[in-house]
Amino acid sequence: MALFFDRIYTQTKYFYMKIRTNRNPVAKATFKALGAEGHVSEIEEVKGLMEDGTVEGGETVYSRIYPLDQNQVTKSVLDTQHSLFLTSMIMRNDFYEKLTPEVQAVLKEAAIKAGRKERETTIQDGEEAKEKLKAEGVTIHELTPEEKAEFIEKTKVVYEQFKDTFTPGLIDKMKKA
């Protein structure tokens, strides 16, 4: 995940502004910890919100910038890599429990394969979009080691805030990644 701005920014000090974020409470808490004023909206609204001045930047992903025409308002990207979109597959538990163990195993294997393929495709699409943005003159700033350390330090409170929300041990695994 990255932040896309309507003007050129090349340092994390520009978090202190109004940023579009999603409805996820972890995302909202992350931007609050960084000092940004979050504006909750859908990712499809980033372009319009930047055009009308509601936000100065938006949390989004490279793979969606061209399909959603966000490139038309993007002058710079602060490539924070602060989050990862995941593919979720949802099924009612009462239905799932009625399936035979064999069918459950087939569904699980198919879901894992589909998720991995989707992730691979999304990464490739994102890399292509990033290169295209560079070719079009968009400034892309990747965090320096010092900026990354500052980002991590400022967002430690988010891990603590949500430690009881997730599967036991998951946050510790994320910290080590």
C-alpha positions as CSV (number, residue, x, y, z in Angstrom):
1,M,0.0,0.0,0.0
2,A,1.1,3.5,-0.7
3,L,-0.1,7.1,-0.4
4,F,-0.8,9.0,-3.6
5,F,-0.7,12.8,-3.5
6,D,-2.0,15.7,-5.7
7,R,1.3,17.5,-5.3
8,I,4.9,16.5,-4.9
9,Y,5.9,15.1,-1.5
10,T,9.1,13.3,-0.8
11,Q,9.2,12.9,2.9
12,T,7.1,11.3,5.6
13,K,6.7,14.7,7.4
14,Y,3.7,15.3,5.1
15,F,1.6,12.8,7.0
16,Y,0.2,15.8,8.9
17,M,-2.6,16.4,6.4
18,K,-6.0,15.1,5.4
19,I,-5.6,11.6,3.9
20,R,-8.3,9.3,2.5
21,T,-8.2,5.9,4.3
22,N,-10.5,3.0,4.3
23,R,-13.1,1.9,6.9
24,N,-10.8,-0.6,8.5
25,P,-10.3,0.4,12.2
26,V,-6.6,-0.6,12.0
27,A,-6.0,1.6,9.0
28,K,-7.8,4.5,10.7
29,A,-5.7,4.0,13.8
30,T,-2.5,3.8,11.8
31,F,-3.0,7.2,10.2
32,K,-4.1,8.7,13.5
33,A,-0.9,7.5,15.1
34,L,1.1,9.1,12.2
35,G,-0.6,12.4,12.8
36,A,-2.8,12.4,9.7
37,E,-6.4,13.5,9.7
38,G,-8.2,10.5,8.2
39,H,-11.1,10.8,5.8
40,V,-12.9,7.5,5.5
41,S,-14.1,6.7,2.0
42,E,-14.0,4.0,-0.6
43,I,-10.9,3.5,-2.7
44,E,-12.9,4.3,-5.8
45,E,-13.5,7.9,-4.4
46,V,-9.8,8.8,-4.2
47,K,-9.7,10.7,-7.5
48,G,-12.8,12.8,-6.9
49,L,-11.8,13.6,-3.3
50,M,-8.3,14.8,-4.4
51,E,-9.9,16.8,-7.3
52,D,-12.3,18.6,-5.1
53,G,-9.8,19.2,-2.3
54,T,-11.5,17.1,0.3
55,V,-8.2,15.3,0.8
56,E,-4.6,16.0,-0.1
57,G,-3.7,12.4,-0.6
58,G,-5.1,8.9,-0.5
59,E,-4.2,5.5,0.7
60,T,-4.5,3.2,-2.3
61,V,-2.6,0.5,-4.2
62,Y,-0.5,0.7,-7.4
63,S,-2.7,-2.0,-9.1
64,R,-5.8,0.2,-8.9
65,I,-4.3,3.6,-9.9
66,Y,-4.9,3.3,-13.6
67,P,-8.3,1.4,-13.6
68,L,-9.6,4.0,-11.2
69,D,-8.0,7.0,-13.1
70,Q,-6.2,8.0,-9.9
71,N,-3.1,8.6,-12.1
72,Q,-4.9,11.7,-13.4
73,V,-4.5,13.5,-10.1
74,T,-1.3,11.9,-8.8
75,K,1.9,13.9,-8.7
76,S,3.8,11.9,-6.1
77,V,3.7,8.6,-4.3
78,L,5.0,8.0,-0.8
79,D,5.6,4.2,-1.0
80,T,5.2,3.2,2.6
81,Q,4.4,-0.5,2.1
82,H,2.4,-0.2,5.3
83,S,-0.3,-2.6,4.5
84,L,-1.1,-5.6,2.4
85,F,-4.5,-6.2,0.7
86,L,-5.6,-9.7,1.2
87,T,-8.1,-11.8,-0.8
88,S,-10.9,-13.1,1.4
89,M,-13.2,-15.9,0.5
90,I,-16.3,-16.0,2.7
91,M,-18.8,-18.8,3.1
92,R,-21.5,-19.4,5.7
93,N,-20.3,-21.7,8.3
94,D,-23.5,-23.7,8.6
95,F,-23.3,-24.4,4.8
96,Y,-19.6,-25.3,5.1
97,E,-20.2,-27.7,8.0
98,K,-22.7,-29.7,5.9
99,L,-20.0,-30.4,3.3
100,T,-18.1,-33.7,3.4
101,P,-14.5,-33.5,4.7
102,E,-13.4,-34.3,1.1
103,V,-15.3,-31.3,-0.4
104,Q,-14.0,-29.1,2.4
105,A,-10.5,-30.1,1.6
106,V,-11.0,-29.4,-2.1
107,L,-12.5,-26.0,-1.4
108,K,-9.6,-25.1,0.9
109,E,-7.0,-26.1,-1.6
110,A,-8.8,-24.2,-4.4
111,A,-9.1,-21.1,-2.2
112,I,-5.4,-21.2,-1.3
113,K,-4.4,-21.6,-5.0
114,A,-6.7,-18.8,-6.1
115,G,-5.5,-16.5,-3.4
116,R,-1.8,-17.1,-4.3
117,K,-2.6,-16.6,-8.0
118,E,-4.5,-13.4,-7.3
119,R,-1.6,-12.1,-5.1
120,E,0.9,-12.9,-7.8
121,T,-1.1,-11.1,-10.5
122,T,-1.7,-8.1,-8.2
123,I,2.0,-7.8,-7.5
124,Q,2.8,-7.9,-11.2
125,D,0.1,-5.3,-12.0
126,G,1.4,-3.1,-9.2
127,E,5.0,-3.2,-10.5
128,E,3.8,-2.4,-14.0
129,A,1.8,0.6,-12.7
130,K,4.7,1.8,-10.6
131,E,7.0,1.8,-13.7
132,K,4.4,3.5,-15.8
133,L,4.0,6.2,-13.2
134,K,7.7,6.8,-13.1
135,A,7.8,7.0,-16.9
136,E,5.1,9.6,-16.7
137,G,7.2,11.7,-14.4
138,V,5.4,10.9,-11.1
139,T,7.8,11.3,-8.1
140,I,7.9,8.0,-6.1
141,H,9.5,8.2,-2.7
142,E,10.5,5.0,-1.0
143,L,11.0,5.3,2.8
144,T,14.6,5.7,3.9
145,P,15.7,3.4,6.7
146,E,15.3,6.4,9.1
147,E,11.8,7.2,7.9
148,K,10.8,3.5,8.1
149,A,12.1,3.3,11.7
150,E,10.1,6.5,12.5
151,F,7.0,5.0,10.9
152,I,7.4,1.8,12.9
153,E,7.9,3.7,16.1
154,K,4.9,5.9,15.7
155,T,2.6,3.0,14.8
156,K,3.6,0.7,17.7
157,V,0.5,1.9,19.6
158,V,-1.7,0.4,16.9
159,Y,-0.3,-3.1,17.5
160,E,-1.0,-2.7,21.2
161,Q,-4.5,-1.3,20.5
162,F,-5.5,-4.3,18.4
163,K,-3.6,-7.1,20.0
164,D,-6.7,-8.8,21.4
165,T,-8.6,-8.4,18.1
166,F,-6.5,-11.0,16.1
167,T,-5.6,-14.6,16.4
168,P,-3.2,-15.1,19.3
169,G,0.4,-14.8,18.1
170,L,-0.5,-13.1,14.8
171,I,0.8,-9.6,15.7
172,D,4.1,-11.1,16.9
173,K,4.5,-12.8,13.5
174,M,3.7,-9.5,11.8
175,K,6.3,-7.7,13.8
176,K,9.0,-10.2,12.8
177,A,8.1,-10.0,9.1
